[in-house]
Amino acid sequence: MVVILTARRQLDRIRKRFREIRETDFFNSACAHEIEMLLRKGEGTERNKGTLPKLSPRDYRGKTWVTRPGPAIDRVGSAWLIRKFIEARARLVFS
C-alpha cells in the first residue's frame, strides 16, 4: 500500500511540473502531446488497479513447460510449483 501511495504522489508531482512547463511552452511541442498521453495512460492504470482478470490453472494444463538447462534450485522450484498448483502430471523439459 505504501508503494502505491508513493507512486501516486510521484505521478501527481510529475503532472504538476508538466503543467508548469506546458504553460511556458510557446512552441507547442509534439513531445508535450506524447507526455500528455502517457500521463493519461498512467491515470487509467491507477484507476484500473486491482481489476486484473483471474487466472485459472485449467488454462495452463496439457502444456509442455520448458526451462533453461541444468536443474538448479529455481528451476526445480518452478517445476514443483507447476506440478503442485497447475498440473500434477505436467511435462517439464530442461532444454
Secondary structure as GFF3:
##gff-version 3
##sequence-region A 1 95
A	DSSP	alpha_helix	2	23	.	.	.	ID=ss1
A	DSSP	alpha_helix	30	47	.	.	.	ID=ss2
A	DSSP	three_ten_helix	57	60	.	.	.	ID=ss3
A	DSSP	beta_strand	64	67	.	.	.	ID=ss4
A	DSSP	alpha_helix	73	85	.	.	.	ID=ss5
A	DSSP	beta_strand	91	94	.	.	.	ID=ss6
###
